[in-house]
Amino acid sequence: MCSNVTAYHNDKDVQADANYFYFLSSLVLIIPSLFSTLALGAGEM
């Protein structure tokens, strides 16, 4: 799989894509929880 780890570490395009993918996956997980928090918390007021 990853025989040359240093090449991947020095490849800025791979690093940028990985950061972008990590950011998008974080948003996908966080946004639904915000909506559910607002919906469930609205009945408490």
Secondary structure, 3 states (H helix, E strand, C coil): CCCCHHHHHHCHHHHHHHHHHHHHHHHHHHHHHHHHHHHHHHCCC
